[in-house]
Amino acid sequence: MAKKAWVDQAECISCGLCVDNLPDVFRFDDSGKAECFDSYAATEDEIQANAIDICPVSCIHWEE
Ligand code: SF4
């Protein structure tokens, strides 16, 4: 089973980087914070490089 990403919304500052880079994976929910709505729409490497590694507050994580 592939790993699943999730956003710690308490830490998200709504910068939009993850949503811009991977719009099939991340979106803003009604609270204005990012959420991971389809972790399997991109590869783990893509999510790691284009979201997790660049999130300015490091609030995107892999579910164990
Ligand atoms: S990159 Fe991080 S801080 Fe920016 S919107 Fe995504 S989860 Fe939030």
Residues whose N, C-alpha, C, O or C-beta is under 5 A from the ligand:
A	BS01	SF4	V7 C12 I13 S14 C15 G16 L17 C18 V19 A34 C55 P56
